[in-house]
């Protein structure tokens, strides 16, 4: 009888032990889910901006097999604006759309588009050497809007996927004002729209947008946030593009081009999950105690 009771007691103890383990597992799973939810905070942003471009000196390789031309234009200087100036168009605007994905909202990804404008400096003498008309040559050519020219017009752009980081410099207790340091690095493609007239063949050649190269860029900026959601961003960017098959008359042009950019963007930032740290109101300021009260009352207080 005692053995039977002891056996029943052991079975009950084992059941309780299994139940305890089961409850602990459920609690652990809940904690893991809670921690996973804490780690995941999303916010999305979109911005529209305008910038100035300063192309670096480069070398352009022109190949025109039907004309038996294969030559290099060395140390070419260019600008980001046409000689006569151009009227404003939406094609000159750049845009960013992306998201932050970690709890502190310090890491994210974005898709961005930047115009990629390139105009040879007017009245520029360029050293050219190689083969022209099947004959070797080396001479100086004059490039301007009437003679030889080579431009990448409005509509030329670089489409990039960027990894973005945010480092908070200052944030008010109500989060209505913030100052952030923004960094970006990305890879993308270049879609030029070219206009050119090269060599002794004075034929104007124009091409529509084409996939003609890849690019890589890095960017650093200062973001000023107001009302938690509206921000102004000032950025400096260095972009390198390898242009492989830019269309010219009866051939292509190849170029490794670096560009310095100064950009200003106006954007909006929105939370995509609950309790996002960038949008929570902080603790109110504590009241400054100028006349501390004693812990115990004095006899005169009674």
N, C-alpha and C positions, 0 to 999 in steps of 0.2 A: 504494500500500500504506500509505503514511504517512497519506494522507488518510482511508483506511478506518479505521485504528487511532485516528486523532484523532477521527473521527466516533463510533466506539464509545465512546471515552473521554468524549466530551461527553454521549452518551446516558446512560452510567453516572452521570456527575456530576449530570445533571438528575434521574435517578431518586433518587439519594441526597438531593438537595436537596428533592425532593417528599416523600420519606420524613421528612426532618428537619422540614419544615413541618407534616406530618401529626402527628408526635409532639408538636410544640410546641402544636398545636391541641388535641390530647387532654389534654396537661398543663394548658393554660389552662382547658379545660372542667372538668377535675377540680378545679382551684383555685376556679373560680366556684361549682361545686356545693358544695365544702367551705365556702366563704364564705357561701353561701346557707344551708347547714345551721347554721353558727355563728350567723347572724343570727336564726334561728328557734328560740326556746325557749318552750315553753308550760307554764303551770301553771294549775290550776283551783282554785276556792275556793267554799265555801258557808258561810254564817253565819246565825244565828238571834238575834234580839235583841228588846229592849223599850225603849220610850222614853216621854218626857213631852212633851206638846204644849201650846204657848202661842199660841192664835190672836190675830192682830192685830185691831184695830177695823176694821169694814167697813160697807158699806151693802148692804142686801138689797132687791132690786126684786121685788115680788110682783104677778103678773098673774093675774086670775081673771075671764075674759071673761063666763062665764055669770052671775056675781054683779055684773058691772059694776064690778069693783075693779081699780085700777091705781095703786099707791102705793109709796113708798120708806120704808124703816126706816133712819134715819141714825145713824151712829156707834155701831153695835151692838157690845157687848162680849160675849165668850164665853170658855169654858174647854174644856180637853181632857178633863174628867171630869164625869160627871153629878153633880147636886146631892147626891143621896143616896148616891153611890158605887156602883160596879158590881163584881160578882165577877169574878175573873180568868177569861179565856177565851183560847183559842189564836187567836181573831180579832184579839186585841190585839197579837200578835207581828208583827214585821217580819222579812223575810228577803232575803238577797242571794245570787245565784249568778252566777259570771262566770269570766273567765280573763285572764291576762296573756300577751302574744304576742311581745314583743321580747326580745332577748338579755339585757338588764339587768333584765328583768321590772319595768319602770317604767311601762308603758302597757297598758291593757286595756279590756274592755267587760264590763258586767254587766246583769242583769235584777234589779230590786229591787221589793219590795212594802212599803209603809208604811201602817199604819192611818191613817185620816183622820177623827178624832173632833171633833165640834163641838157644844157645848151652850151655849145662851144663858145668861148669868149670871142667877142667881135673883133675883127681886124687882127687876127692872131696868125703869126708866122710859125708854122710847125715843120719840124724836120721829118721828112719822109724818106724811107729807103726800102728797097726790095726789088720787085719786078713789076714793070708796067708795060703792057703791050708786048710781053715776051722778052723785054730788054731790061737788064739791071739798071737801076738808077739810084741816086741819092741827091736830094735837093730840098729846098725850102719852099713850102706851099703856103699861099695866103688863104685864110679861111674867114669868110664873113657871110652875111645874109644874101649877098648877090652872087658870089662865086661858089666856093666849096663850103658846105655846111653839113652838120650832123647833129640832130637834136632828138631828144626823147620827150614827147609832148604831154599835155594834160591827158590823163587817162592811163598813163604809165604808172604802174604801182607794184608794191611788194606786199604779198600776203604771207603772214608769218603766224606760227604757233609759238607762244611764249610761255616760259615758266616764270612766275611772278612771286616776289617775296615782299613782305611789308614789315617794317620795323617802326614801332611807335615811338615818336620823340616826345609828344605831349598829348594829354587828353584831359579835358575838364571833367569835374566830378559828375556832371550831368550828361557828358558825352556829346554836348551840343557843339563843341569845338575841339578839333584834334589836328595834330600835325604829324604826318607820317613820312618816312623815307621809303621810297619804292625802288625796287631793282627788277630788271627783266633781262632774260636771255632767250633767244629763239632762232628757229630756222624756218625758211620759207621759200617761195618761188617768186620770180620777177616776170611781169607781163608787160613788156615795153610796147609803145606805139611810136614808131620811128618816122622821121622825116629827114631826107638827106639828098645831097647832090655832090658827088665825089669825082675827083680826078678831072681829066680833060673832057669827059663826057658830061655835058651840062644838062642832065636829065633829072628832073625833080621826081623823087621816089617817096611814096608814102605807104605805110603799112598800118593795118589795124592791130588791135591787141593780139599778142602771140605769147606763148610760153617759150621763153628764151634764156632761162637761167635759174640759178638758185642763189640764196642769200642767207647771211647770218648776221645778227645784230645784238648788241648789248646796250642797255639803257638804264639810266639812274634819274630819279626825279623826286620832287618834293610835293606832297599832297596836302592841301589844306581842306579840312572837312568842316562843314557848318550844318547845323540842324540835323546832325547824325547821318544824313543821306546825300547831301549835295557837296560836291568837291571840285576844287580847281587844282590841276596838276601841271607843274612846269618840269619839263624833261630835257635831258641832253642824251642824244643817241648817236652811236657809231655803227654804221651798217656797211658790210662788205658784200658785193654782188659779183658773181661770176656770170657775165653775159656771154652766151655761147653762140647763139644763132640770130643775132639781130638782123632783120631784113634790110638790105640795101639793093641798089639797082644791079641786077644780074649776079647777086652774091650775098654774102653775109659778113657781119662784123663781129669780132670777139674782143671782149674787154673785161679786165678785172678792175672793178671800180669801188673805191671807198668813199663814203659820204658822211659828213658831220651834219647832224640835225638838231635844231632847237625847236621844241614843240610845246604848245599850250593846249590843255584839254579841259573841257567842262563835262562833268559826269554825274551819274546818280548811282548810289549804292543801296541795295535792298536786301533785307534778311530773307533767307529761304527756309530756315528752320527756327523753332522756338528758342527763346532764351539765348540769343546770339550775344556774345560778350561785347560786340561793337555797338550794340543798340540798347543795352541795359542801363538803367539809371543808377549811378553809384550812390554810396552812402552820403547823406547830407552832411554838411559841415557841422562839427560840434560847436555848441555855444561856448563862448569864452567866459569863464567864471572870473569875474573881477573881485567879488566879495565872498570868499568861501565861508560857508556856515560851519560852526563847530558841530562835532558829532553828538555831543551831549549838551543838554540844556543847563544853564546856570541856575543857581538858587533864585536869582532876581527874576528869572523868567516865569517862576511859578506864582 
